[in-house]
């Protein structure tokens, strides 16, 4: 099987992270293209990433087997409609634009193309992303594998079979890094309140979150059991957990994710022009 040529329409932070991850894993840079309207940025991207960067989206798309749409949702419709005449060869189209359903892409591009919608998150920028994908029925098994290879270059990759679940994905893993940053910020402040200097408190908070996550990821035990393993009867951890239970931390986290999921639904409706906010 020949190595497919991949084109990134838009070369912002997320696209650059994916490109960097691919090439570090041995994907040939000659098989990767990107586009950007700025001449200075094209020069810089070519130097940084070792790939060809073009000004014209159609030229790049016509030369590619996989097209990754990596522009902002607000401008995606115009970009895609301009791109449509260059897609007669029926490439795989992957969108990482938040809130844009595949039905909208099919309306703009036509219903005959294989399409994948992806919700990545910002830890992809350091190779620790969580990406969730949904495919339409025209995506082949080989194209699913190709999509996985793209996003596994910057972290883990999962599929859902119901596109409606992408709202929950957005609320959990898409917005989730901000919740964790907020937690680390709060841990740091709490450490400072106990007399630690801020840099030490931040290092301890960050490593504690990282180490605990690794234990869940690699240890084979449920988080609830790992929690119990740290809690000695009558000890410090049990006392601290009691405060979290008193304030219903699970309920607070649930409400946080639920609010974000509802906002995802609202924004999706707004992008489709079906929201009252759009009038």
Helices and strands as residue ranges (DSSP letters): E 6-9, H 13-24, G 29-31, E 32-35, H 39-49, E 52-54, H 57-62, E 66-69, H 73-83, G 84-86, E 92-95, H 102-109, E 115-119, G 122-126, E 129-135, H 141-152, E 155-159, G 163-165, H 166-169, I 170-174, H 175-193, H 198-219, H 223-230, H 236-246, H 249-272, G 276-278
